[in-house]
Structures are given as C-alpha cells and as structure tokens.
C-alpha cells in the first residue's frame, strides 16, 4: 500500500490548519479511508494540505474544508488521498511468501484445480502483483501449463495505479530482481525498466478503498489475499473491519498473507495461523465453522 509521506514542511506550509480544522479533516479522512493521523503526525497532514492550498490558490484551511464539501468534493478528496499517501515498495520484497506458495500451498491447490485467483490489496505502484506474475510465469506455469492465474491489484491512490499500469520502474524498485529475471521479463528504457507486456497482461489493476464496505463486499472468491504492511496504518477497529472483509472475500481454505512484522493477534480469531518455516500465514477454514464469527458473511 501507499505509505504516509514523510517529507518535511516548508515554512509556508506550517500551521495551515487550526486545531479545529485539523480535528475535522483527520476525522473526515479516517471515516472515508480508515487512515488516522495521530497528533504527532499533524505536520504530515499539514504539509500535504499546504501544497493543495497552493495549487488551488486557497487562503487557509477553512477554505480547503469548504472545497471538500462543495460540488467538486469527490474529485478534490481523490487529490487529497493521493497527496497523503506515497509509494514505498519494490520487487521481490517478500521471498519467504513466494517460497511458501511454491513449496506448500500451490502444489496442494493445483492437484485438484487449475483456476487460482489472487488479490494484492494495497498494491501501490504494482511491484507486488508483478512479482507474483513473474514468479508464477517462471516457476509454476512450466510445471503446470494448464493452470490459470487471475491477479488483481488494488489501491486507493490513483496516481500509483497509473504507474502500475505503465509498469515502468527505476533502480530502487528493481534492486532485488534476480539478473536473469531482469533480462527475461523487463525491457530497459534508458535508466528505467518496463515490465514486459506478457507479464503486464497477467495483472489487472483497479481503485479500491479498503474502508469502503460496499466495494469490499464485491471482492469475492479469492484463493489468496496479500495485504502486506497495510494494516499498520489503521487503528484496531478499522483493522477488524478490513480483516473481516478479507475473510469473506476468501474461498474456504484460502489464505491471507500479511507483512512479516504484522499479526492478527487481538484482531481476528477467525483465521487459523499456519507456520511454514519462519513464515506465518493465515488460513480460512475449509468448511464453515459454528465458532467462526463471520460464518454468515
């Protein structure tokens, strides 16, 4: 997912929000996205709002709040979301997850079925779902040529999704890509690298707000959901809502992967933690359980 920006304030961006305006704006952001700005992150929000004030030629925070309530509110809120989130990811960020898939989960699934649906939630600029596509193309499809994989990447930030669809990246993003993969699945364009078309065709991108219950309810019948280093930007209440939605989105026996430093402890008891070596992933029970809090979902 996009991470909260960490750029410093310029002098003209300091104090652009009164205490009341800051409270009102962060509550609006929380209600619509699940992202909550603690008091000690106020400067991050003010820095981004300050830039929007400059671009819109607005005099103060009160005028900006008004802009978020007029006829163009939806469009401006999209700009705000894009401003307060920023891409922070790279290819092959979680090789442990790929190892679990190759050695344990996919062999089990592919013995009985050939259609696998994967959702990369909070995919940012696309490195994660493209990593999956490269991995599947190189490691799995040669052994299982009849397998069909559907990969969907979603994010709330429309700017990073546009970059994802183009599939063009710099040195930072590709620094962990094995040299043979770089040669095989990327085309060099000056100092940039574009994912080859056959890999880009394996991934579909769409805008999705994880806090939007209606939109989340439409995401169904996935075998695997990967949502790494995203839940850390939500409070416990929002984490529970999102994880409950993920549970309902998975088929029985499906898996949820989160970041290696993250846990569902205290958030959900519906998933079964499964350890594969050093990695812990979360499995939805194969059959509905009377004890599952989401069994009627």
C-alpha angles and dihedrals in degrees: 000000000000112000127221110271119253103194117132126250122260114223093256091054097055118105095006090142127056117222091261093047092049091051092048095047097046090049090052091050091047094050093049102037110014091239111130124197111212117213091259090057094054092107090059092056093043092051092055095042089049090058091049090050090054094047093047094039091233120158103220149348093277090059090049093052087051089052088055090057102045131083093288094049096115094052093045092048088055089055090048093051090049089049097051095046128060137183116265112163143091143197121287092011094152110035089163090067092051089051091052090050095048099043103034122008106038095047089054093048098042092055089071108021142024104204116083124176120200128187122198102198115200090013095168110192094355106262094125099052091041089051088054091048092051091046093049093045094049105033108024112028095057088061096037106033093168094056117111121204125194113195121189123186120196135183138160093229111086093193095060091044089057089054089047092055091051091048095208119143143173133228095280094058096047099039093109096044110116110245093242090054091048090055095042103042106026135064116213116231108183106293092346134078127217123203109241117257096247089060094043089054090059093065131063120197129204139167113256133168109209089208092058104098095192094051092044091052089061092059101089143152100030122157094200134021120190115195106161123177093351105101090060088076093059131074119241094267093054091043089056092050093049095044090049088054091049090052091054091046093058126084116235107285092022124139137232118206118196131173118298090242093049130086139187091217107133091008105073138001093183095089126070112229110228123192121212107179106302094343124091118198131174125243130198110224114262092234130032111271125212087224095054111111089210099045092118093050 
